[in-house]
Amino acid sequence: MPRDKSASFARIVPAAKAEFLKKGFAKASMRSIAEAAGMTSAGLYRHFADKEAVFASLVEPLLSKLDQVYQTIKERDYELLVVKQLDEIWASNAEVIYFLDLIYDHFDAFKLLLCCSSGTKYENFIHDFVVLEQKETLQFMEAARKCGVPVRTIDERELHLLLSAYSTALFEVVVHDFTKEEAAHYLTTLRQFFYPGWRTVLGL
């Protein structure tokens, strides 16, 4: 993380973003970032310990926002479970709206995570997202059973496969540079395709 937020730091952010988006993390150069920001390499290293620290400064704010959105969706789903309005979970387009706004408010950061992060600790972003989804889904299924909902048992490997397919498709709007309007249509279609399948597999 940066050691201060001086005027020079404000120049680093767009310079670093442009460098990583153009070249990817592995081929990006601290010297090129410094030159684009109008400073020396030594000056850049006074803000960041290394190249990955620069990259982290660009994507960590998004990951914090993603966690907030995820928690909002999770809380809504559990509230609906308690009052046994599970149909509302499947019928509502809220999840699409949440993710659509998040993606297009932070499109470049998503692009960095999905397309430019090879060589960083973020390079398995989709896999890590799926692992979290799998854990949360299994916990929700158990909570549903305790509420008297007869949820079907699913093999964890099978659940991981299905979640991987869904999550990969979800983020294709970033990989392929969809406009927000195109993505709204695509994500609605994605929901219409996957959600009946989820209900059948899980018995929810």
N, C-alpha and C positions, 0 to 999 in steps of 0.2 A: 504493500500500500504506500501511497505517497507520504512523504514526511511533512509536507506543508501544502497549502493551496494558494500559492503565490500566483502572480500574473503569468509567470513562465509555465507553471503547471497547467494553466488554462489553455496554453498553446500546445501542450503535449497531447492532450486528449484527441483533438481532431487529427493531428499528425499521426499518432499511433493507430487510430482507427483506420485511417486511409492506408497505412502501410500494411497492417494485418489483413485488411479486406482484399488488398491487391495481391499480396504475396503469400498469405497464410503465415502461421506462427513460425514454422520451421525456417522459412526463407526470409522472414522479416529481419531487418537490421536495426540495432539500437543507434548506430551512427546515422542511418537514413532518417530515423524518427527525430533524432536530435537536430539534424540539418533542417528538416521540414518545420520544426518548432522554433528555429532560429536560435539555437544554442549549441554548445559543445557537448560531446559525449559525456565528459566529466560533469557538466551541468545536469544532464539527464540522470546520471547515476546518483546525484544528490537527492533526487526525488524518488527513485526506484532502485531497489537492490539489484534487479536483473530484468531480463526481457519478460519472463513469466509474470513478474510483479506488475509490469505495465499492462499485460494482457488481462490479468486478474482485475485491475482497476476498471476495465471496460465492461466486464461481464458480471462481476459480483453484485452490482446494484440490481441487475436484472434477476439474478438468482434469488435475491431477497424478495423482490416483487413477486416472482413466481411462487415462492413459498407462501406469501400472503394470499395470493389468489387460490392456491391449492387448499389452504386452510379454510378460506371462505366457502369454497365448494364442499369441502368435507363437513363443515359445520351445518350447512344447509341440508346435506344428505342425511345426516344423523337426526336432525330435527324432524325431517319428513319420516324417517324410520320410526321414531318414537310415537308419532301419531298415526303410523301405518298408512301413509300416503305415498307408497312406493311408486304408484303410477305417475305421480308428479315428477319424480326423478327422471323417468324415461321420457315423459311428454315435454318437459320444459326444455327450451333451447338455451337455458342460462349458461351452461358450460361452454357452449360455442361462443356466446357473447363475451364471457369472461376471457377466454383464450384469444379471441379475435382482437379485442382491445389491447390485451397485453402484448401480443405479437407485433401489432402495428404501432404501438407506442414505443417499442424497443426493437424495431426490426433489425437494425445493424448489429445490435448485441446478440440477437438470436443467430444472425448470419455468421458472426464470429464463432459462436459455440458450435454450430452445426457444420460449418464448411471450412473453418480456418483454425481449428483448435488442435490439430494433430501435433503431438509433441508436448502437450500440456496435460495437466491433471484433469482438464475438462473434455478431453478427446472422446470419452465414452459417455457423453452427456445423455444420449437417448437411452443407453443401457442403464445408467444410474437412475434415470427418470422411471424406467420400467420397473426396476427393482423396488423403488419407493411405491409405485402404483400397485405392485403385487402384494407388498406388505399391507398396505392400507386396504386393498380389496379383501384380503383374507380376514383382516380384523373386522371389516364391515359385515362380511358374511357370518362371522361368529356372533356379532352383535345382533344381526337379524334373526339368527336361530334362537337367541335368548329372548327375543321379542315374540317368538312363536311363528316366525316365517320359515317355512320348510325349504331352506336353501339347499340346492344340490351340492354334493361334494365334487370338486374338480381337482385333478392332479396338478401339483404346483408347476410342473414343467409345461403342462398344457396351457395353464393360465399365463405363464410367462410368454409362451409363443403367441397367444392371442393378444396380449397387451403390447408386445413388441410390434405386431402388425398394425395395431391401432395407433400407437404412439408415432411410429415411423410415418404413417400416412398423415397424421396430424401436422407434423412439421414439414411436410413436403411443400406447403405454401411458401415457406421461407427459402428452401433449397432451390425452388423453381421461380422465385421472384414474382409470385402472384400479387396483383393489386389487392387492396383490402376488399373491394367489391367482388372480385373473382374468388377470393378466399372465403367470403361469407357464403357464397353459393356452394363452394367445394366442401366446407366444413359441415354445412347443413346436410348435404348429400352423404357425407361420411357418417354422420350421426344416424341418418335414416337407414343406412346400410348396416352399420354395426350394432345399433341398439337392440333391434329385434333378436339378433343372434346372441347378444349378451343375456337377454331375458330367457331365451330358450336354454342356453348352456347352464345358467345359474339357477333357473327356475324362479326368478324374482318377478 
